[in-house]
Structure formats: structure tokens, C-alpha cells
Amino acid sequence: MTQYIYLDACIIIYLVEKHPVFEQPVLQKLEQLSDALLAVSPLSRLEVLAKPLRDQDDLLVQEYEDFLASKIGLPMPETVYDAALQLRARFGLKTPDALHLATAQYNGCTGFWTNDNRLNKAVGAFAVNVL
């Protein structure tokens, strides 16, 4: 069965910037799910590109753009914001975290990869700390 995995911004950063500690565990997890389809959203783009743009690091900006373009881009209609509101109100999540989770759920992802244990409390095993 094909896994449909939404990547939290931190996971994207680890992969694109080749984090010395976290890149390899994420790559190993990806190898275990060779048929996985990886998904991102406009919010992912906003979060990962802010610093490279601020730093005027054109090469890193292009690396992120290429990475994001190679993944499934998920829409974030108003329904996602309503669901995020519920997650935020019920579990006290930060707005970006609630939006990421709601986007993944709305679009039928089978998992949400992150490095944030707090998200498990909101959505259980759906949010997987891959590290």
C-alpha cells in the first residue's frame, strides 16, 4: 500500500540543508517506504524559504524550490483553516502546526512526518516523529 506522507517544514529543512545529525535518519525512514508519495503545502514553502530569502541565499532558495516542486503540492482551502482552528482551540497548537496537520488530514495523507512530539498529542499516531 502506498503511503501518502506530509512533510513538516523541519523535515524539509533537514533534507534540503543536509542536516549533519537529522538528515540520515530521515533518509533511512524514506528508504523503508520506497513507494511513499511525499506532500507539501504553500505553508511549507512559506516556512522553509523565509530564512534563505532574508539571507539572500539564492542557491539555497533554488534548492528549496526544486525540492518542493518535486513533491505533491496540497491545496489549503477554507475548510483546512476551519479544521486548523479546531485543532488550535482543542490542543493549543501553534497556528502553523495546526494548519500543517489540518492540510495533511484534509488531503487524505496517511501520515505526517515531524520532529515535534507535541503533535502526537493532538492527532495520535498520524503524526510520526521520525527522529
Protein Blocks (a to p, Z undefined) as FASTA:
>chain_A
ZZdddddfklmmmmmnopaklmmmmmmmmmmmmmbccdddfklmmmmmmmmmmnopaklm
mmmmmmmmmpccddddfklmmmmmmmmmmnopafklmmmmmmmmmnopabdcdfbfklmm
mnommlccfZZ
